[in-house]
Amino acid sequence: MGSHGIRDRVAIVGMGCTPFGEHWDKSTADLLIDAAQGAMASAGMGRDDIDAYWLGTMGSGLSGVTLSRALRVTKPVTRVENFCATGSEALRNACYAVASGAYDVAMAIGVEKLKDSGFSGLVSPPQPSDGTAVEMTAPAAFSYLAPAYAKRYGLDNDEMRDVLTRIAWKNHQNGAHNPRAQFRKEVAKETIGNAPLIAGSLGVFDCSGVSDGSAAAIVVRAEDAYRYTDSPLYVKGLSFVAGDATGVVDDTYDYTTFPEVVLSAQDAYAQAGVTDPRAQIAMAEVHDCFTPTELVLMEDLGFAERGFGWKEVLAGTFDLRGDLPVNPDGGLKAFGHPIGASGLRMMFECWLQLRGEAPEDRRITSTAHGKTLGLTHNLGGRPGECVSFVSIVGSEPSA
Amino acid sequence: MAEAAPTPGVLAYGAYIPTARLQRSARGAVLGTSGGKGTRAVASYDEDTTSIGVEAARLALRGRGVVPDQLIFATASPAYLDKTNATAIHAALSLPRSALAFDAGGAVRSGVGAVFSALRSNGPTLVVLSDLRGGVPGSADEVAAGDAAAALVVGTGGPEAPVLAEVLGQASATAEFLDRWRLPGQAHPGTWEERFGEHAYLPLADEAFAAALKDAELTPDQVDHLIVAGTHGRACRAWATRSGAAAEAVVNDRTAAIGNPGTAQPWVLLADVLDRAGGGEVIVVMVLADGASALVLRTTDALAAGRSAVSVAAQIAGGDDTLAYGAFLTWKGSLDRESPRRPDPTPPAAPPSLRTSAWKYAFEGSRCTACATRHMPPARVCRRCHEVDQMVPEPMADVPAAVSTFTIDRLAFTPSPPLIGAVVDFDGGGRTNIELTDCDPAWVAIGRRVELTFRRTLTAGGIHNYSWKARPLRSSTDPGQAS
């Protein structure tokens, strides 16, 4: 028994990512075609080079046919769903398929078409139920974190507001320099802090963008990577944990942490040989679905000591040019959150940044100090009842 | 000589007055017509006659060692037709499966009929009397009416649950005439001209009163508490003054504070009297509804130790009279409001609702026999020790809890935004995620004490969804004040 990982056995050799946003003129199939074309062009491949596909979508289509029909391919296509970590789950399984030797080339592709429903926020397809669950929205469920964190670490309402505002402000700053992002404008802190409330203390600027989009990655065996690119991205660790969902029923859980994130981070770090994430990791793309989530993640991922995440946020540690840039592409907050695509969108930013392809005005500086590792963190569900994915990727094979 | 049959009486009682009050003057600003003085009780948007009936019955049964073997639910405003409403109350109270539960519905008079029938039954019978009353916006009925429920357990008693008030006599006078009526499907009743009703009711009341007192071998001057209740306020007031009972015996009908809750009114007022009466006092309940019925009771010395968990007076004192007239109209279904841009709510499905009936209706969790961990909802696999199928039922509906964290959800669908969500931790262990009700969003904070309340959370696709919410904890003396 054990989690061994597949460190440096596979590499990403091409990626594509559509702009995220309100694509009134594009269907789910259009978005899939655009991301797949982008990834294949990036790897210098054609459709015949792909042996198998993993499609991640939460609700924009059922079965592999959603992709095979769009691309007009007749190949193995596995459709996966794992809440908001769906895109990462597609990547994880594609990586395992290649590492196992079953396929030479696999594509992981994620997509979501959220804007066509006309609803505010996320909507899950209803299951027949006994009617006892509280029909609470995602921002409400995540807003549980804010009063719990503030109470535990002694922040008053204004201090907590400043911390959350700082996170949204930073991600909007980063998104402002990203042509693919849904929101490409810097937002003043006053605007963020005074925004209309959605749930609890969370205003509209504390919530990620509801959007349409797709992203894709092509995975090959590490030893084959140089056939396709001079600068592959090596997969160092992949970890996924589905929590036992006891937080919502266990009175010892205090809503200031995601135990699932802690476990998946530990596993991924062990696989990748990371012993000091704060010092070793060049950048992180984390699941900032709502601002308090990013705050808690900084501690769960080991980027800040327990109870000190808020101070590090205010100190700018996670800014674009800070010690450990977090969400340099704008994150879910500014880039938008088409569910099935988000995990692969995070990987797309690692692809750009670690390989030096990010545009000058939002290029991280930590890589200049010899750091080569990137982290993506993708969360699904809600506090107390969630799934968590952590990956570590690097621009260099291990010595 | 054979022993006399034991005298039946009231073994337990309780009343539930919803928290919200509409100030009658509040509609003036909207309609330009005065509604008069005082307030009326208003069932919340998430309450109906079934749910408030459950609340009244919980207050009646709490701490009383009696298990009813029959349940009669009487209301003129049933949540369902064709389908029995009493079965939801039966489920919420975890009554024995063998107990017969049925509705006596349609007319206000069915309430007194249910009580009289119960007194003729063998085993202890729980009678739940519940009503939501109103009228066309702007009408006198709209503000004169009220919403409330009462519950009585009647029977011959025993050492566990002695008789609190024994029945000395009862009598009725029945007549067919038009006082107040409503066609099926109509929201509001029609009424005949007021003076005619007085003409029709007064002789009927005289007859029933005389016959009941004769049955009890009493005279009017021996009545300590005279409750006169019914559909016709003017007739009730007129008869009270000519009954022959002492003026000071006439019981305050509480309409100034809560309005007239129809089917429940006589029994809410009886609960109010039982809350404060001493032993050996004579109470007459006179009900004027399509005839007259009189019930003569005498309190026993057991009453002092058997009163309801929360008094009527305390619930009246604890009312919240800040309800806006617009919210009142919305709750009563008279004002369509915009919904959030969210999917329409879905009704509960029948099979899962039956499978989880003990959880859904009675808030019964489970407890692991291996490690004593509580589970809400009940679970088969223990989250702590992972033993499988080592659970026993754990009734949790009467266990108070405290807010662990909370939110105000302004996006979620609810008939009365915003939705207040909270994670609550129960005294003695266990946690659940639950919606709060009957509270101002500003009241919610970590550590606030709450108690459970049975509610109709929504109606979708013609199906009501009943479930439990949490509300600020009431103490028995000061129900409206959050602890």
Interface residues (C-beta under 8 A of the other chain):
Chain A: G118 F119 S120 G121 V123 P126 P128 S129 D130 G131 T132 A133 V134 E135 M136 T137 P139 A140 A141 S143 Y144 L145 P147 A148 K151 L197 I198 A199 G200 D244 T246 V248 V249 D250 D251 Y253 D254 Y255 G384
Chain B: P340 R341 R342 P343 P345 T346 P347 P348 A349 P351 P352 S353 R355 T356 W359 K360 H375 M376 P377 A379 R383 S404 T405 F406 T407 I408 D409 R410 L411 A412 F413 L419 G421 V423 D425 F426 G429 G430 R431 T432 N433 I434 E435 I446 T457 N465 Y466 S467 W468
